[in-house]
Amino acid sequence: MKAKETRQMSEQELNNKLLELKTELFNLRFQLATGQLDNPMRIKAVRKDIARVKTIVRERELGIGKEV
């Protein structure tokens, strides 16, 4: 997921995406603990996506950055 794509989402879509990513991260951590995780780099990617979404939400709260 790119920042440009994320900036085009509405507030509701961002909240839904954040919830989806947090659920995915939980599942990945569970798989890691049980030894079933195939790609451990996916955890890092999901964490970065969560940070990206949170950053865009916060920018909108503060009125910073481009509004689409």
DRENTORKOL-3810 file (N, C-alpha, C; in nm, 4 decimals):
REM DRENTORKOL-3810
@n.u->0.0839; n.v->-0.1172; n.w->0.0000; ca.u->0.0000; ca.v->0.0000; ca.w->0.0000; c.u->0.0890; c.v->0.1244; c.w->0.0000
@n.u->0.0618; n.v->0.2140; n.w->-0.0896; ca.u->0.1388; ca.v->0.3367; ca.w->-0.1025; c.u->0.0677; c.v->0.4492; c.w->-0.0277
@n.u->0.1436; n.v->0.5494; n.w->0.0121; ca.u->0.0863; ca.v->0.6635; ca.w->0.0832; c.u->-0.0117; c.v->0.7389; c.w->-0.0067
@n.u->0.0184; n.v->0.7455; n.w->-0.1343; ca.u->-0.0689; ca.v->0.8164; ca.w->-0.2278; c.u->-0.2067; c.v->0.7499; c.w->-0.2336
@n.u->-0.2081; n.v->0.6174; n.w->-0.2372; ca.u->-0.3345; ca.v->0.5442; ca.w->-0.2385; c.u->-0.4104; c.v->0.5657; c.w->-0.1081
@n.u->-0.3375; n.v->0.5679; n.w->0.0011; ca.u->-0.3987; ca.v->0.5831; ca.w->0.1322; c.u->-0.4590; c.v->0.7218; c.w->0.1483
@n.u->-0.3935; n.v->0.8236; n.w->0.0967; ca.u->-0.4440; ca.v->0.9608; ca.w->0.1083; c.u->-0.5748; c.v->0.9805; c.w->0.0331
@n.u->-0.6038; n.v->0.8960; n.w->-0.0636; ca.u->-0.7265; ca.v->0.9081; ca.w->-0.1413; c.u->-0.8464; c.v->0.8442; c.w->-0.0720
@n.u->-0.8232; n.v->0.7755; n.w->0.0383; ca.u->-0.9318; ca.v->0.7092; ca.w->0.1104; c.u->-1.0065; c.v->0.8091; c.w->0.1988
@n.u->-1.1325; n.v->0.7788; n.w->0.2244; ca.u->-1.2110; ca.v->0.8613; ca.w->0.3155; c.u->-1.1767; c.v->0.8239; c.w->0.4594
@n.u->-1.2293; n.v->0.9018; n.w->0.5538; ca.u->-1.2033; ca.v->0.8748; ca.w->0.6960; c.u->-1.2539; c.v->0.7362; c.w->0.7354
@n.u->-1.3725; n.v->0.7005; n.w->0.6899; ca.u->-1.4296; ca.v->0.5707; ca.w->0.7243; c.u->-1.3470; c.v->0.4573; c.w->0.6651
@n.u->-1.3018; n.v->0.4738; n.w->0.5424; ca.u->-1.2175; ca.v->0.3720; ca.w->0.4798; c.u->-1.0855; c.v->0.3563; c.w->0.5539
@n.u->-1.0287; n.v->0.4686; n.w->0.5999; ca.u->-0.9035; ca.v->0.4627; ca.w->0.6757; c.u->-0.9227; c.v->0.3879; c.w->0.8070
@n.u->-1.0331; n.v->0.4162; n.w->0.8760; ca.u->-1.0601; ca.v->0.3474; ca.w->1.0020; c.u->-1.0793; c.v->0.1976; c.w->0.9801
@n.u->-1.1499; n.v->0.1617; n.w->0.8739; ca.u->-1.1707; ca.v->0.0205; ca.w->0.8427; c.u->-1.0381; c.v->-0.0473; c.w->0.8063
@n.u->-0.9549; n.v->0.0225; n.w->0.7301; ca.u->-0.8250; ca.v->-0.0323; ca.w->0.6906; c.u->-0.7356; c.v->-0.0517; c.w->0.8126
@n.u->-0.7408; n.v->0.0437; n.w->0.9061; ca.u->-0.6608; ca.v->0.0334; ca.w->1.0275; c.u->-0.7036; c.v->-0.0869; c.w->1.1108
@n.u->-0.8327; n.v->-0.1067; n.w->1.1241; ca.u->-0.8844; ca.v->-0.2219; ca.w->1.1979; c.u->-0.8430; c.v->-0.3525; c.w->1.1302
@n.u->-0.8513; n.v->-0.3558; n.w->0.9987; ca.u->-0.8123; ca.v->-0.4749; ca.w->0.9218; c.u->-0.6631; c.v->-0.5057; c.w->0.9390
@n.u->-0.5807; n.v->-0.4017; n.w->0.9354; ca.u->-0.4362; ca.v->-0.4210; ca.w->0.9499; c.u->-0.3998; c.v->-0.4677; c.w->1.0908
@n.u->-0.4667; n.v->-0.4133; n.w->1.1911; ca.u->-0.4395; ca.v->-0.4560; ca.w->1.3288; c.u->-0.4783; c.v->-0.6025; c.w->1.3489
@n.u->-0.5888; n.v->-0.6434; n.w->1.2877; ca.u->-0.6305; ca.v->-0.7832; ca.w->1.2958; c.u->-0.5288; c.v->-0.8732; c.w->1.2265
@n.u->-0.4814; n.v->-0.8291; n.w->1.1108; ca.u->-0.3811; ca.v->-0.9076; ca.w->1.0380; c.u->-0.2522; c.v->-0.9192; c.w->1.1191
@n.u->-0.2111; n.v->-0.8096; n.w->1.1832; ca.u->-0.0898; ca.v->-0.8134; ca.w->1.2652; c.u->-0.1058; c.v->-0.9100; c.w->1.3822
@n.u->-0.2224; n.v->-0.9091; n.w->1.4441; ca.u->-0.2493; ca.v->-1.0028; ca.w->1.5532; c.u->-0.2356; c.v->-1.1469; c.w->1.5047
@n.u->-0.2956; n.v->-1.1752; n.w->1.3893; ca.u->-0.2892; ca.v->-1.3111; ca.w->1.3349; c.u->-0.1459; c.v->-1.3508; c.w->1.2988
@n.u->-0.0696; n.v->-1.2556; n.w->1.2443; ca.u->0.0697; ca.v->-1.2851; ca.w->1.2097; c.u->0.1528; c.v->-1.3139; c.w->1.3343
@n.u->0.1296; n.v->-1.2368; n.w->1.4402; ca.u->0.2028; ca.v->-1.2605; ca.w->1.5647; c.u->0.1661; c.v->-1.3957; c.w->1.6244
@n.u->0.0400; n.v->-1.4309; n.w->1.6122; ca.u->-0.0048; ca.v->-1.5615; ca.w->1.6622; c.u->0.0624; c.v->-1.6736; c.w->1.5834
@n.u->0.0695; n.v->-1.6594; n.w->1.4513; ca.u->0.1360; ca.v->-1.7586; ca.w->1.3674; c.u->0.2839; c.v->-1.7672; c.w->1.4008
@n.u->0.3463; n.v->-1.6528; n.w->1.4290; ca.u->0.4878; ca.v->-1.6520; ca.w->1.4649; c.u->0.5116; c.v->-1.7293; c.w->1.5944
@n.u->0.4236; n.v->-1.7090; n.w->1.6912; ca.u->0.4392; ca.v->-1.7751; ca.w->1.8205; c.u->0.4190; c.v->-1.9261; c.w->1.8093
@n.u->0.3346; n.v->-1.9686; n.w->1.7177; ca.u->0.3076; ca.v->-2.1114; ca.w->1.7025; c.u->0.3977; c.v->-2.1772; c.w->1.5983
@n.u->0.4848; n.v->-2.0985; n.w->1.5357; ca.u->0.5781; ca.v->-2.1545; ca.w->1.4388; c.u->0.5180; c.v->-2.1818; c.w->1.3026
@n.u->0.4082; n.v->-2.1180; n.w->1.2691; ca.u->0.3413; ca.v->-2.1419; ca.w->1.1413; c.u->0.3609; c.v->-2.0282; c.w->1.0413
@n.u->0.4367; n.v->-1.9267; n.w->1.0775; ca.u->0.4534; ca.v->-1.8103; ca.w->0.9912; c.u->0.5520; c.v->-1.8415; c.w->0.8790
@n.u->0.5080; n.v->-1.8202; n.w->0.7544; ca.u->0.5925; ca.v->-1.8484; ca.w->0.6385; c.u->0.6831; c.v->-1.7311; c.w->0.6047
@n.u->0.6311; n.v->-1.6091; n.w->0.6133; ca.u->0.7067; ca.v->-1.4906; ca.w->0.5730; c.u->0.7128; c.v->-1.3919; c.w->0.6896
@n.u->0.8188; n.v->-1.3953; n.w->0.7690; ca.u->0.8276; ca.v->-1.3044; ca.w->0.8832; c.u->0.8404; c.v->-1.1574; c.w->0.8446
@n.u->0.8810; n.v->-1.1281; n.w->0.7231; ca.u->0.8900; ca.v->-0.9887; ca.w->0.6784; c.u->0.7530; c.v->-0.9250; c.w->0.6621
@n.u->0.6493; n.v->-1.0068; n.w->0.6555; ca.u->0.5130; ca.v->-0.9536; ca.w->0.6429; c.u->0.4745; c.v->-0.8733; c.w->0.7672
@n.u->0.5266; n.v->-0.9133; n.w->0.8833; ca.u->0.4980; ca.v->-0.8408; ca.w->1.0075; c.u->0.5487; c.v->-0.6971; c.w->0.9953
@n.u->0.6700; n.v->-0.6822; n.w->0.9445; ca.u->0.7278; ca.v->-0.5487; ca.w->0.9284; c.u->0.6462; c.v->-0.4644; c.w->0.8310
@n.u->0.6028; n.v->-0.5239; n.w->0.7224; ca.u->0.5241; ca.v->-0.4520; ca.w->0.6220; c.u->0.3904; c.v->-0.4065; c.w->0.6795
@n.u->0.3258; n.v->-0.4931; n.w->0.7572; ca.u->0.1965; ca.v->-0.4582; ca.w->0.8153; c.u->0.2131; c.v->-0.3463; c.w->0.9181
@n.u->0.3198; n.v->-0.3532; n.w->0.9971; ca.u->0.3450; ca.v->-0.2477; ca.w->1.0960; c.u->0.3670; c.v->-0.1132; c.w->1.0280
@n.u->0.4377; n.v->-0.1134; n.w->0.9163; ca.u->0.4601; ca.v->0.0107; ca.w->0.8422; c.u->0.3300; c.v->0.0641; c.w->0.7828
@n.u->0.2453; n.v->-0.0259; n.w->0.7342; ca.u->0.1159; ca.v->0.0163; ca.w->0.6808; c.u->0.0298; c.v->0.0786; c.w->0.7903
@n.u->0.0324; n.v->0.0198; n.w->0.9098; ca.u->-0.0427; ca.v->0.0758; ca.w->1.0230; c.u->0.0085; c.v->0.2163; c.w->1.0547
@n.u->0.1394; n.v->0.2327; n.w->1.0594; ca.u->0.1978; ca.v->0.3638; ca.w->1.0872; c.u->0.1604; c.v->0.4646; c.w->0.9793
@n.u->0.1592; n.v->0.4198; n.w->0.8547; ca.u->0.1237; ca.v->0.5077; ca.w->0.7435; c.u->-0.0205; c.v->0.5565; c.w->0.7566
@n.u->-0.1123; n.v->0.4663; n.w->0.7887; ca.u->-0.2530; ca.v->0.5034; ca.w->0.8030; c.u->-0.2704; c.v->0.5983; c.w->0.9214
@n.u->-0.2063; n.v->0.5669; n.w->1.0346; ca.u->-0.2182; ca.v->0.6533; ca.w->1.1524; c.u->-0.1624; c.v->0.7927; c.w->1.1256
@n.u->-0.0544; n.v->0.8008; n.w->1.0488; ca.u->0.0055; ca.v->0.9297; ca.w->1.0157; c.u->-0.0904; c.v->1.0140; c.w->0.9329
@n.u->-0.1545; n.v->0.9525; n.w->0.8361; ca.u->-0.2466; ca.v->1.0258; ca.w->0.7497; c.u->-0.3691; c.v->1.0708; c.w->0.8281
@n.u->-0.4186; n.v->0.9862; n.w->0.9176; ca.u->-0.5326; ca.v->1.0247; ca.w->1.0018; c.u->-0.4950; c.v->1.1450; c.w->1.0875
@n.u->-0.3756; n.v->1.1418; n.w->1.1466; ca.u->-0.3308; ca.v->1.2509; ca.w->1.2322; c.u->-0.3090; c.v->1.3791; c.w->1.1526
@n.u->-0.2549; n.v->1.3675; n.w->1.0325; ca.u->-0.2372; ca.v->1.4853; ca.w->0.9476; c.u->-0.3708; c.v->1.5509; c.w->0.9190
@n.u->-0.4709; n.v->1.4706; n.w->0.8925; ca.u->-0.6035; ca.v->1.5263; ca.w->0.8658; c.u->-0.6621; c.v->1.5933; c.w->0.9883
@n.u->-0.6374; n.v->1.5369; n.w->1.1068; ca.u->-0.6848; ca.v->1.5988; ca.w->1.2301; c.u->-0.6219; c.v->1.7375; c.w->1.2491
@n.u->-0.4947; n.v->1.7485; n.w->1.2162; ca.u->-0.4226; ca.v->1.8737; ca.w->1.2354; c.u->-0.4350; c.v->1.9683; c.w->1.1165
@n.u->-0.4885; n.v->1.9191; n.w->1.0067; ca.u->-0.5028; ca.v->2.0014; ca.w->0.8873; c.u->-0.3719; c.v->2.0214; c.w->0.8136
@n.u->-0.2836; n.v->1.9232; n.w->0.8227; ca.u->-0.1524; ca.v->1.9303; ca.w->0.7580; c.u->-0.1567; c.v->1.8494; c.w->0.6285
@n.u->-0.0772; n.v->1.8902; n.w->0.5330; ca.u->-0.0636; ca.v->1.8106; ca.w->0.4114; c.u->-0.1722; c.v->1.8391; c.w->0.3106
@n.u->-0.1660; n.v->1.7624; n.w->0.2035; ca.u->-0.2623; ca.v->1.7775; ca.w->0.0941; c.u->-0.3961; c.v->1.7161; c.w->0.1296
@n.u->-0.5001; n.v->1.7864; n.w->0.1013; ca.u->-0.6349; ca.v->1.7308; ca.w->0.1136; c.u->-0.6832; c.v->1.6920; c.w->-0.0240
@n.u->-0.7380; n.v->1.5746; n.w->-0.0353; ca.u->-0.7841; ca.v->1.5262; ca.w->-0.1655; c.u->-0.9347; c.v->1.5273; c.w->-0.1684
END
